[in-house]
Amino acid sequence: MEFNWSLLGWNLVAVVVLMTIGWLVSLPQRNVTVVDSLWGLGFVLTAWVTFTLADGYPGRRCLVTVLATLWGLRLCAYLSFRNWGKGEDPRYGKWREASGDGFWIVSLFKVFWLQALVLWVISLVIQIPQLSPQPARLTAWDGFGAAVWLIGFVFESVADWQLHRFKADPRNKGQVMDRGLWRYSRHPNYFGECLIWWGMFFIAMSVPGGWWTLISPVIITLVLLKMTGVALTERTIVEHRPGYRDYQRRTSTFIPWWPKKAGQ
């Protein structure tokens, strides 16, 4: 497969410009949390730039762009609503404190442009399937990938909704969310996120050379399991919710499964 390196390059420029605008917005607010909302929008932007400029099979271009747009807009809306009026995320607050007065410029490289680069690499799984005119039909890989994506999208959306309702009830302050999908997985939203990107990879498998976009779901999976997802979240929760250790004992970490009974 011959890649359109020029188009890939324009997509990198597009996400860097988007993140730079976000950085400029963050400066007077002294709050870089806006980058969380821009994360989903960056993939939407990449999908549409590719859709507009690529010469791949139209059916697959439409499929990939629609899926990326639905996911990206939902995530952007959810994170924007969740973060509204709550100040800077403590993760970024620690970086600001450590960097002192120089954080205004450090944040451009460490927060915004770094995320732009990671976003662009992960979005290869959105770009590559749209570049190839062959096969000029939707394949079993496309159907399987869309099905996996749909399961992930439902999991992530429902889990986020259930968690929001739980946190919105003052009676649940300091309690552990162990209801709904959270009864079967401690991180059903992250599980759904992984499925979304593995689904996109399976769609990419339908085109020649699409296999090497495996880098996208692998990065997402590693980040969610080992870096900013499960590992970081659990370290924070354990410090503030004593009942969380019991929840850890009886509930699957990631892949949904029946909870253990007392004594197991």
Secondary structure by P-SEA (a helix, b strand, c coil): cccaaaaaaaaaaaaaaaaaaaaaaacccccccccccaaaaaaaaaaaaaaacccccaaaaaaaaaaaaaaaaaaaaaaaaaaccccccaaaaaaaaaaccccccccccccaaaaaaaaaaaaccccccccccccccccaaaaaaaaaaaaaaaaaaaaaaaaaaaaacccccccccccccccccccaaaaaaaaaaaaaaaaaaccccccccaaaaaaaaaaacccccaaaaaaaaaacccaaaaaaaccccccccccccccc
